Amino acid sequence: MSQQAKKLEDQAEELRSLLNEVEKNTDKENASDEKKANEGHRSREVDILNLPPRKEIHSNKKAPTHIKISVPFKRFLLILTVLLILMLGAYLWFGEDLIQMINNALPLEELI
């Protein structure tokens, strides 16, 4: 049993040494993180007594532009769009025949 006890103690020593190494590494990392945080904190220091008034800071904000379209104007745009679609469809469907019908109905010579 004495050999088994020695083996267990050896294993415990190895684990302790590994744990100590890990703790040392984490302590170094924490120290470097704290240094970085302190450096950042130093650069962010603001003199509270020399700040501009709130009114100056918040008056520079521009409100987004909102365009309010009334219902009659929306209706006009809808009718105009539908008429344009119908005219385009009629031109594509009838094409040259539609232009000839218009020219035959109103000859320019009679208007003069």
C-alpha positions, 0 to 999 in steps of 0.5 A, a space after each residue: 500500500 505504501 507504493 499506491 499511496 506514493 503514486 497518489 501523492 505524486 499525482 496530487 503533486 502533478 495536479 497542484 503544479 498544473 493548477 499553480 501554472 494555470 493560476 499564474 497565467 490567469 493572474 497575468 491575463 487579468 493584470 493585462 486586462 486591468 491595465 487596458 481597462 485603466 488606460 481606456 478609462 484615463 482617455 475617457 475622463 471628462 471634466 464635468 464642469 466644462 461641459 456644454 449646456 444640454 440645450 446646445 447639444 440637443 438643439 442640433 438634432 434634426 427631425 426626419 422629414 415626414 411627407 403627409 399626403 392627403 386622401 384626395 391626392 392619393 385618389 388622384 394619383 391612383 386614378 392617374 396611374 390607372 389611366 396611364 396603365 390603360 393607355 399603355 395597354 391600349 397602345 400595346 394592344 392596338 398599336 398602329 391601328 389606334 394611331 391611324 383611327 385618331 388621324 382619320 377621325 381628325 384630319 389636320 387639313 380640316 382644322 386649318 
